[in-house]
Amino acid sequence: MICVSVGRGRHKMMIAEHQHLAENGAELVELRLDYIRRAVNLKRLLTDRPCPVVATCRRKEDGGRWEGSEQDRVMLLRAAIAEGVEYVDLEWDIADKIPRYGSTLRIVSYHNFDETPDDIEEIHHKMTKLDPDIIKITTTANNPIDNFKVLRLVRDSNIPTAGFCMGSMGMTSRILCGKYGSPLTYATFSSDRKMAPGQLSFNKMRKAFRYDELSEKTTILGVIADPVAHSFSPLIHNAIIRKMGLDMLYLPFRVPKEYLNEFIEACPEMGIKGLSVTIPHKESCLKCINVLDDDVAGIRACNTIVFEGNNAFGYNTDCSAAIESLEAAISEKFPSEDAFEGREFMLLGAGGVARAIAFSLVRKKAKVFITARNPKKAEALSDWLKCDTVPWEERGQHDPSVLVNCTPVGMHPKMDETPFEVKWLEKKTIVFDTIYNPERTLLIKQAREFGCTVVTGVDMFVRQAAKQVKFFTGQDPILEDVRYELKRATSAAKY
């Protein structure tokens, strides 16, 4: 169940939000009594309440706004119980001071805004002795493994435990806790009024992540990156999964490099079936994978992991998606010619995407030139593939048949930048920009205006995402559905 926190300074506004939430499907609302600026009138807040409530009055050290005495706070919580609230939230250090009364259920809570302590299991054990109906443990995730520590408590506890982590690193645990048996998770009335770090809005929890539909049988998928908040993959994959009628959920996991191995190793135990892999993990994740497909083995970069039993299978859908996108454009312009063999391609960049595309082009006997802002990376890639390099400052002096941008130059929010000046373009050149947000990068706009044939990153993204869905689910999604969801997610165009 999603408990929606409401904290307003005036009784009138708190009552209005409570009513609005109940009318829009909220089953439980947390009334943050510490937010009310004047004396709290419990009868006014609770009489004719439209749905059940949790009465909470949080101290400042626990993330609240209470400015009165501790004695008055305890008395207020006791009064809420006397008024018959459905739940009362009691911090674990005062729970033994407030006895059970009537039908009110006791949530005994622990909050840590600094860390997830190593002795969290011991803390949980002590809380079981405080006559709880529900134990609530909320810690701060300083790394992604902290989430798993708390989620294991939720999964293994004999007493119903609402457990999740705060902060950007802990956001996904607010959703995942439902799969592992948490009786509650918490959301905010709106995204601009968060009451705890990493809190999501009620609508996002319900609609984007379908929290109410989660069960222990739900298959978890996700994308790992650092940072990850900018990724549109969760919106797109979840929409496609929903259209396919599958009991799956796709989440964004922020995973710093130093925790990558430990995170991937924990995935099977935590019921995570598959991962999309993006910057900066496409190459470093290989040491965690024990079965590589031919593309990954050749490219030495992976963007898709599927877990089956004790095995982690690695795939690269960037490779085939980019080649299919290029082949469609080249074949349309030169229908009587081979799309790749002998054709000159100049790749801007030497990162993971460039590595995948260059490998595939060389395999198809294309003539490939690598140019990058980091000359050492360009030389390393060209040495590996036995192709040529072009100094970055001389990139405009070459006349390739196909120009492929594999750099982030021109990506949102720096959309006024281009990696290749329009004065260097030729009308006969096919220009492919792998950036998908925005679809119409400055490079694409200028190339189109100049008369070049263009291929956008949207086409590549759609194809690679569809291939990932097939690896995750065993089913082919409809390409136009993927394209529609990407367009909608990026608000690039009405479709």
Helices and strands as residue ranges (DSSP letters): E 2-6, H 11-23, E 28-32, G 33-35, H 42-46, E 53-56, G 60-62, H 70-82, E 87-91, G 95-97, E 105-111, H 120-127, E 134-140, H 144-156, E 161-166, G 168-170, H 173-176, E 185-188, H 202-203, I 204-208, G 211-213, E 219-225, H 233-243, E 248-254, G 257-259, H 260-266, E 272-277, G 284-288, E 291-292, H 294-299, E 304-308, E 311-315, H 317-333, E 344-348, H 352-363, E 367-371, H 375-385, E 388-389, G 392-397, E 402-405, G 422-424, E 430-433, H 442-450, E 453-455, H 457-473, H 479-490
